[in-house]
């Protein structure tokens, strides 16, 4: 529990620091994603090569002279970068899915056409109300500016 709390606080500090440096945040996040997927790719190729060699005596995959740990190391390093920057879950799952899960909503594929149309209509109505409120606020600001 203490370890989880430590890494949670570390993630908060790192995200706070990066939030004021968006270009660096994007660069580190991009490198983390590329390293993660490179590790997945190389590890899968290596495992495929091992299986192919054990079953058929040869492999059609040429990994070059790279060490066996190259893929798992990239995978681990990419995962650590994504976890420490708080991008792991949001990158692979997405914020909308997380939020809809917390709300207990159905997946879009499970909703009927009528439900989707109802939600779309409700959003349009809300947008209209927001526009009306914004217009009234502008009118009030103009009146206040005229009084000064």
HELIX and SHEET records of a PDB file:
HELIX    1   1 UNK A    2  UNK A   19  1                                  18    
HELIX    2   2 UNK A   22  UNK A   56  1                                  35    
HELIX    3   3 UNK A   69  UNK A   85  1                                  17    
HELIX    4   4 UNK A   88  UNK A   92  1                                   5    
HELIX    5   5 UNK A   95  UNK A  103  1                                   9    
HELIX    6   6 UNK A  108  UNK A  110  5                                   3    
HELIX    7   7 UNK A  113  UNK A  147  1                                  35    
END                                                                             
